[in-house]
Amino acid sequence: MNYQTNYEGIKTDIQTVGVELNGFLQIRIQNMIAKLKKLWPEMNWIDVYLKQTFKRSIHPRKINVRFGIPGQDLVASEKGYNWKLLLKNVEKKLIRQLSKRKSVVHNI
């Protein structure tokens, strides 16, 4: 399924495979967007890809996030079992990348 929204002026594209986008996932994604927007207000768009496989797998759930900002886009992904933990880890990875980008921008 493909869900396109405009959350706080940011084009949000959420694509799911084998997953129903429920209220919990929507709220967690919106919270992540709000936190990232505070760190980098020039945010243009965000793509979120959620995939769940039903085969016997070590990591049945996967999340990929592309974060559109001026310059190179930021990308983070995570695999595991728990959506909440996966979203939290992806958020941390994006925040780490943003902080590195800010330090490079401020040093120029």
CYANA upper distance limits for C-alpha pairs under 8 A (distance plus 0.5 A):
  1 MET  CA     15 GLN  CA      6.18
  1 MET  CA     16 THR  CA      5.67
  1 MET  CA     17 VAL  CA      7.11
  2 ASN  CA     13 ASP  CA      7.67
  2 ASN  CA     14 ILE  CA      6.34
  2 ASN  CA     15 GLN  CA      4.96
  2 ASN  CA     16 THR  CA      6.94
  3 TYR  CA     13 ASP  CA      6.33
  3 TYR  CA     14 ILE  CA      5.50
  3 TYR  CA     15 GLN  CA      6.70
  4 GLN  CA     11 LYS  CA      7.90
  4 GLN  CA     12 THR  CA      6.18
  4 GLN  CA     13 ASP  CA      5.04
  4 GLN  CA     14 ILE  CA      6.76
  5 THR  CA     11 LYS  CA      6.67
  5 THR  CA     12 THR  CA      5.66
  5 THR  CA     13 ASP  CA      7.04
  6 ASN  CA     10 ILE  CA      5.85
  6 ASN  CA     11 LYS  CA      5.17
  6 ASN  CA     12 THR  CA      6.19
  7 TYR  CA     11 LYS  CA      7.09
  7 TYR  CA     12 THR  CA      7.10
  7 TYR  CA     30 GLN  CA      7.88
 10 ILE  CA     43 MET  CA      7.59
 10 ILE  CA     44 ASN  CA      6.26
 10 ILE  CA     45 TRP  CA      5.72
 10 ILE  CA     46 ILE  CA      7.88
 11 LYS  CA     44 ASN  CA      7.32
 11 LYS  CA     45 TRP  CA      5.15
 11 LYS  CA     46 ILE  CA      6.97
 12 THR  CA     45 TRP  CA      6.38
 12 THR  CA     46 ILE  CA      5.64
 12 THR  CA     47 ASP  CA      6.53
 12 THR  CA     48 VAL  CA      8.33
 13 ASP  CA     46 ILE  CA      6.93
 13 ASP  CA     47 ASP  CA      5.29
 13 ASP  CA     48 VAL  CA      6.74
 14 ILE  CA     47 ASP  CA      6.39
 14 ILE  CA     48 VAL  CA      5.20
 14 ILE  CA     49 TYR  CA      6.42
 14 ILE  CA     50 LEU  CA      8.13
 15 GLN  CA     47 ASP  CA      8.34
 15 GLN  CA     48 VAL  CA      6.74
 15 GLN  CA     49 TYR  CA      5.37
 15 GLN  CA     50 LEU  CA      6.72
 16 THR  CA     20 GLU  CA      7.75
 16 THR  CA     21 LEU  CA      7.80
 16 THR  CA     49 TYR  CA      6.39
 16 THR  CA     50 LEU  CA      5.21
 16 THR  CA     51 LYS  CA      6.23
 17 VAL  CA     50 LEU  CA      6.82
 17 VAL  CA     51 LYS  CA      5.17
 17 VAL  CA     52 GLN  CA      6.79
 18 GLY  CA     51 LYS  CA      6.51
 18 GLY  CA     52 GLN  CA      5.58
 18 GLY  CA     53 THR  CA      7.03
 19 VAL  CA     50 LEU  CA      7.56
 19 VAL  CA     51 LYS  CA      6.94
 19 VAL  CA     52 GLN  CA      6.48
 21 LEU  CA     25 LEU  CA      6.72
 21 LEU  CA     26 GLN  CA      7.31
 22 ASN  CA     26 GLN  CA      6.86
 23 GLY  CA     27 ILE  CA      6.58
 24 PHE  CA     28 ARG  CA      6.70
 25 LEU  CA     29 ILE  CA      6.60
 25 LEU  CA     83 TRP  CA      8.26
 26 GLN  CA     30 GLN  CA      6.62
 27 ILE  CA     31 ASN  CA      6.57
 28 ARG  CA     32 MET  CA      6.68
 28 ARG  CA     84 LYS  CA      8.19
 28 ARG  CA     87 LEU  CA      7.92
 29 ILE  CA     33 ILE  CA      6.73
 29 ILE  CA     87 LEU  CA      8.10
 30 GLN  CA     34 ALA  CA      6.68
 31 ASN  CA     35 LYS  CA      6.71
 32 MET  CA     36 LEU  CA      6.64
 32 MET  CA     91 GLU  CA      6.89
 33 ILE  CA     37 LYS  CA      6.44
 34 ALA  CA     38 LYS  CA      6.89
 35 LYS  CA     39 LEU  CA      7.22
 36 LEU  CA     40 TRP  CA      6.65
 36 LEU  CA     41 PRO  CA      8.45
 36 LEU  CA     94 LEU  CA      8.44
 36 LEU  CA     95 ILE  CA      7.48
 37 LYS  CA     41 PRO  CA      5.34
 37 LYS  CA     42 GLU  CA      8.05
 37 LYS  CA     43 MET  CA      6.77
 39 LEU  CA     95 ILE  CA      8.38
 39 LEU  CA     98 LEU  CA      8.02
 40 TRP  CA     98 LEU  CA      8.00
 42 GLU  CA     69 ILE  CA      6.85
 42 GLU  CA     70 PRO  CA      7.75
 43 MET  CA     67 PHE  CA      8.20
 43 MET  CA     68 GLY  CA      6.67
 43 MET  CA     69 ILE  CA      5.36
 43 MET  CA     70 PRO  CA      8.07
 44 ASN  CA     68 GLY  CA      5.89
 44 ASN  CA     69 ILE  CA      6.08
 44 ASN  CA     70 PRO  CA      8.28
 45 TRP  CA     67 PHE  CA      6.83
 45 TRP  CA     68 GLY  CA      5.38
 45 TRP  CA     69 ILE  CA      7.79
 46 ILE  CA     65 VAL  CA      7.60
 46 ILE  CA     66 ARG  CA      6.18
 46 ILE  CA     67 PHE  CA      5.13
 46 ILE  CA     68 GLY  CA      6.20
 47 ASP  CA     65 VAL  CA      6.12
 47 ASP  CA     66 ARG  CA      5.56
 47 ASP  CA     67 PHE  CA      7.09
 48 VAL  CA     63 ILE  CA      7.64
 48 VAL  CA     64 ASN  CA      6.38
 48 VAL  CA     65 VAL  CA      5.11
 48 VAL  CA     66 ARG  CA      7.13
 49 TYR  CA     62 LYS  CA      8.50
 49 TYR  CA     63 ILE  CA      6.06
 49 TYR  CA     64 ASN  CA      5.54
 49 TYR  CA     65 VAL  CA      6.83
 50 LEU  CA     61 ARG  CA      8.02
 50 LEU  CA     62 LYS  CA      6.44
 50 LEU  CA     63 ILE  CA      5.23
 50 LEU  CA     64 ASN  CA      7.26
 51 LYS  CA     61 ARG  CA      6.25
 51 LYS  CA     62 LYS  CA      5.68
 51 LYS  CA     63 ILE  CA      6.95
 52 GLN  CA     60 PRO  CA      6.05
 52 GLN  CA     61 ARG  CA      4.98
 52 GLN  CA     62 LYS  CA      6.93
 53 THR  CA     57 SER  CA      8.13
 53 THR  CA     60 PRO  CA      5.62
 53 THR  CA     61 ARG  CA      7.05
 54 PHE  CA     60 PRO  CA      7.24
 55 LYS  CA     60 PRO  CA      7.98
 56 ARG  CA     60 PRO  CA      8.02
 58 ILE  CA     80 GLY  CA      8.08
 59 HIS  CA     79 LYS  CA      6.10
 59 HIS  CA     80 GLY  CA      4.98
 59 HIS  CA     81 TYR  CA      6.66
 60 PRO  CA     79 LYS  CA      7.94
 60 PRO  CA     80 GLY  CA      6.80
 60 PRO  CA     81 TYR  CA      6.67
 61 ARG  CA     79 LYS  CA      6.19
 61 ARG  CA     80 GLY  CA      5.87
 61 ARG  CA     81 TYR  CA      6.17
 61 ARG  CA     82 ASN  CA      8.06
 61 ARG  CA     83 TRP  CA      7.97
 62 LYS  CA     77 SER  CA      7.86
 62 LYS  CA     78 GLU  CA      6.34
 62 LYS  CA     79 LYS  CA      4.90
 62 LYS  CA     80 GLY  CA      7.01
 62 LYS  CA     86 LEU  CA      8.29
 63 ILE  CA     77 SER  CA      5.97
 63 ILE  CA     78 GLU  CA      5.99
 63 ILE  CA     79 LYS  CA      7.02
 63 ILE  CA     86 LEU  CA      7.49
 63 ILE  CA     87 LEU  CA      7.98
 63 ILE  CA     90 VAL  CA      8.42
 64 ASN  CA     75 VAL  CA      7.85
 64 ASN  CA     76 ALA  CA      6.37
 64 ASN  CA     77 SER  CA      4.74
 64 ASN  CA     78 GLU  CA      7.23
 64 ASN  CA     90 VAL  CA      8.47
 65 VAL  CA     75 VAL  CA      6.17
 65 VAL  CA     76 ALA  CA      5.87
 65 VAL  CA     77 SER  CA      6.71
 65 VAL  CA     90 VAL  CA      7.97
 66 ARG  CA     73 ASP  CA      7.10
 66 ARG  CA     74 LEU  CA      6.24
 66 ARG  CA     75 VAL  CA      5.10
 66 ARG  CA     76 ALA  CA      7.28
 67 PHE  CA     73 ASP  CA      6.13
 67 PHE  CA     74 LEU  CA      5.50
 67 PHE  CA     75 VAL  CA      6.78
 68 GLY  CA     72 GLN  CA      8.32
 68 GLY  CA     73 ASP  CA      5.49
 68 GLY  CA     74 LEU  CA      7.25
 69 ILE  CA     73 ASP  CA      6.34
 69 ILE  CA     74 LEU  CA      8.17
 74 LEU  CA     94 LEU  CA      7.35
 74 LEU  CA     97 GLN  CA      7.63
 75 VAL  CA     94 LEU  CA      7.74
 76 ALA  CA     90 VAL  CA      6.24
 76 ALA  CA     93 LYS  CA      6.77
 76 ALA  CA     94 LEU  CA      6.87
 77 SER  CA     90 VAL  CA      6.53
 78 GLU  CA     86 LEU  CA      6.42
 78 GLU  CA     89 ASN  CA      7.64
 78 GLU  CA     90 VAL  CA      6.85
 79 LYS  CA     86 LEU  CA      7.29
 80 GLY  CA     86 LEU  CA      7.23
 81 TYR  CA     86 LEU  CA      8.34
 82 ASN  CA     86 LEU  CA      6.66
 83 TRP  CA     87 LEU  CA      6.53
 84 LYS  CA     88 LYS  CA      6.69
 85 LEU  CA     89 ASN  CA      6.63
 86 LEU  CA     90 VAL  CA      6.69
 87 LEU  CA     91 GLU  CA      6.58
 88 LYS  CA     92 LYS  CA      6.77
 89 ASN  CA     93 LYS  CA      6.77
 90 VAL  CA     94 LEU  CA      6.74
 91 GLU  CA     95 ILE  CA      6.64
 92 LYS  CA     96 ARG  CA      6.61
 93 LYS  CA     97 GLN  CA      6.77
 94 LEU  CA     98 LEU  CA      6.60
 95 ILE  CA     99 SER  CA      6.59
 96 ARG  CA    100 LYS  CA      6.80
 97 GLN  CA    101 ARG  CA      6.67
 98 LEU  CA    102 LYS  CA      6.57
 99 SER  CA    103 SER  CA      6.71
100 LYS  CA    104 VAL  CA      6.82
101 ARG  CA    105 VAL  CA      6.67
102 LYS  CA    106 HIS  CA      6.56
103 SER  CA    107 ASN  CA      6.63
104 VAL  CA    108 ILE  CA      7.01
